Amino acid sequence: MKRIDDTDSPAGPDLASASFTREEDCRRRSIWPVAGVDEVGRGPLAGPVVAAAVVLDPERIPEGLTDSKRLTPTRREVLYAFILDSAAVSVASVPARIIDSVNIRQATLAAMTRALRGLPVRPLHAFIDGNDCPPDAPCATEAVIKGDLTVASIAAASIVAKVTRDRLMARLCRQFPAYGFSSHVGYATPAHLEAIAAHGPSPFHRMSFSPMRLE
């Protein structure tokens, strides 16, 4: 397996990288392709939940893959471009209105399933971040708690999902500038709560989430 060294890595050498060990173990047992899956956006008051599935190329794994929240926006963007150029990637989102109708857990699992089904290669196995696997996944699945810190393909999926969702929220901000979506990406910051109080919810707010939900 050839790894990109620190001098060429878009992530740089100063962050501990998630490992490709679990994926490599599957390859040795002729279980391949193997995908990593992660989601972004379970907690916000507005916007979709976004899931990504990534099958890394064993010959083109960048150093510095880790939980997207640990990376600067600039590093996320560079790694995002590198992952899209070197790996098999699929992204799926579920909007606020569906989250309200089925609940956030079901919406998240549905997004993960759709991301796996959308991959250009059919995985034989998928590592899922957290402790909950989608029951309708098109392959065997394995939950890995804090997998975005330890499993390279999950870390890559976390980066793709995060950049994708942040870009979606920036577009919503241009459509509904009063809410400041580009700065808080839908989370319950004081500025966001003040905007909801002043303007009421937008069509992209989750009405099943407090403070929109009627108690």
C-alpha positions in Angstrom: 0.0 0.0 0.0 1.4 3.4 -1.0 0.6 6.3 1.2 1.0 9.9 0.3 3.7 11.3 2.6 3.4 14.4 4.7 5.1 16.7 2.2 2.4 15.9 -0.5 -0.5 15.4 1.9 -3.2 18.1 1.7 -3.8 17.6 5.4 -0.3 18.2 6.6 1.7 16.3 9.3 0.4 18.0 12.5 -2.8 16.0 13.0 -3.0 12.3 13.8 -4.4 10.4 10.9 -7.2 7.8 11.0 -5.9 4.4 10.1 -6.6 2.3 7.0 -6.0 -0.9 9.1 -9.6 -2.1 9.3 -10.0 -1.7 5.5 -6.7 -3.4 4.8 -7.8 -6.3 7.0 -10.9 -6.7 4.9 -8.8 -6.7 1.7 -6.6 -9.5 3.1 -9.8 -11.5 3.6 -11.0 -10.7 0.0 -13.7 -8.4 1.3 -13.5 -5.5 -1.0 -14.7 -2.8 -1.8 -15.1 -1.4 1.7 -16.9 1.9 2.4 -16.8 4.3 5.2 -20.0 6.2 6.1 -20.6 9.2 8.2 -23.2 11.9 8.6 -23.4 15.6 9.4 -26.3 17.6 10.6 -28.2 15.6 13.2 -28.4 18.4 15.7 -29.1 21.6 13.9 -32.4 23.4 13.9 -32.4 24.0 10.2 -31.2 22.4 7.0 -30.8 18.8 5.9 -28.9 15.8 7.4 -26.2 14.8 5.0 -24.5 11.4 4.7 -21.5 10.4 2.7 -20.1 7.0 1.7 -16.4 6.7 0.6 -14.4 3.9 -0.8 -10.7 4.9 -0.6 -8.1 4.0 -3.2 -5.5 2.0 -1.2 -2.8 3.5 -3.4 -3.9 7.1 -2.8 -4.7 7.7 0.9 -3.8 11.1 2.2 -2.3 11.6 5.6 -4.3 13.7 8.0 -7.7 12.1 7.5 -9.6 12.7 10.7 -12.9 13.9 12.1 -13.9 16.8 9.9 -14.6 19.0 13.0 -10.9 18.8 13.9 -9.8 20.3 10.6 -9.8 24.0 9.6 -12.2 25.0 6.8 -9.2 25.4 4.5 -7.9 21.8 5.2 -11.4 20.4 4.8 -11.8 22.0 1.4 -8.4 20.7 0.2 -9.0 17.2 1.5 -12.5 17.2 0.1 -11.1 17.9 -3.4 -8.5 15.3 -3.0 -11.0 12.7 -1.9 -13.3 13.4 -4.8 -10.4 13.1 -7.2 -9.0 9.8 -5.8 -11.9 7.8 -4.2 -15.4 6.5 -5.0 -17.8 8.9 -3.3 -21.5 9.2 -2.9 -23.5 11.8 -0.9 -27.2 11.8 0.1 -29.3 14.3 2.0 -32.7 14.3 3.7 -34.4 17.7 4.0 -36.0 19.2 7.1 -39.6 18.4 6.1 -38.7 14.7 5.9 -36.8 14.9 9.2 -40.0 16.3 10.7 -42.1 13.5 9.3 -40.0 10.5 10.3 -37.6 11.8 13.0 -33.9 12.6 12.8 -32.7 9.0 13.5 -34.7 7.5 10.7 -33.7 10.4 8.4 -30.1 9.8 9.2 -30.2 6.1 8.5 -32.1 6.7 5.2 -29.4 9.1 4.1 -26.7 6.6 4.9 -28.5 3.9 2.9 -28.9 6.2 -0.1 -25.3 7.2 0.1 -24.2 3.5 0.1 -26.6 2.7 -2.8 -25.3 5.6 -4.8 -21.6 4.6 -4.8 -20.2 3.8 -8.3 -18.9 0.5 -6.9 -20.9 -1.9 -4.9 -19.3 -2.3 -1.4 -19.2 -5.7 0.3 -18.8 -4.1 3.7 -19.3 -0.7 5.3 -17.9 0.8 8.4 -20.5 3.2 10.0 -19.6 6.0 12.3 -21.4 5.7 15.7 -23.4 2.8 17.2 -26.3 2.7 14.7 -26.3 0.9 11.3 -28.9 1.4 8.6 -31.0 -1.7 8.4 -31.6 -1.5 4.7 -27.9 -1.1 3.7 -26.9 -2.9 0.5 -24.0 -4.6 2.2 -22.8 -5.9 5.5 -22.3 -3.1 8.0 -20.2 -2.6 11.2 -20.7 0.3 13.6 -17.5 2.0 14.9 -17.9 4.4 17.8 -15.7 7.5 17.1 -14.9 5.9 13.8 -14.2 9.3 12.2 -11.1 9.5 14.4 -9.9 6.0 13.8 -11.1 4.6 10.5 -9.7 6.3 7.4 -12.7 5.8 5.1 -15.1 7.0 7.8 -12.9 10.1 8.3 -13.0 10.8 4.6 -16.8 10.4 4.6 -17.0 12.9 7.5 -15.0 15.5 5.5 -17.2 15.0 2.4 -20.4 15.2 4.3 -19.3 18.3 6.3 -18.1 20.3 3.2 -21.2 19.3 1.3 -23.6 20.4 4.0 -21.7 23.6 4.7 -22.0 24.6 1.1 -25.7 23.8 1.1 -26.2 26.0 4.1 -24.2 28.8 2.4 -26.6 28.7 -0.5 -29.6 28.8 1.9 -28.0 31.8 3.5 -28.1 33.7 0.2 -31.8 32.8 -0.1 -32.6 33.6 3.5 -29.9 36.0 4.7 -31.7 37.1 7.9 -30.9 33.8 9.6 -27.1 33.7 9.1 -27.0 30.1 8.0 -23.5 30.4 6.5 -22.0 31.2 9.9 -23.8 28.7 12.2 -24.9 26.2 9.6 -28.2 25.8 11.3 -27.1 25.1 14.9 -28.7 26.7 17.9 -26.4 29.7 18.4 -27.7 32.8 20.2 -27.7 34.7 16.9 -29.7 32.0 15.2 -32.2 31.8 18.1 -32.6 35.6 17.9 -33.2 35.4 14.2 -35.9 32.8 14.7 -37.6 34.9 17.4 -37.5 38.0 15.1 -38.5 36.4 11.8 -40.1 33.1 12.6 -38.9 29.9 11.1 -37.9 29.6 7.4 -39.1 26.7 5.1 -35.9 25.0 6.0 -36.3 24.9 9.7 -37.1 21.6 11.5 -40.5 22.2 13.0 -40.2 19.1 15.2 -37.2 20.6 16.9 -37.5 23.1 19.8 -38.0 26.1 19.8 -40.2 25.7 16.6 -42.1 22.7 18.0 -45.3 23.5 19.9 -45.1 21.9 23.3 
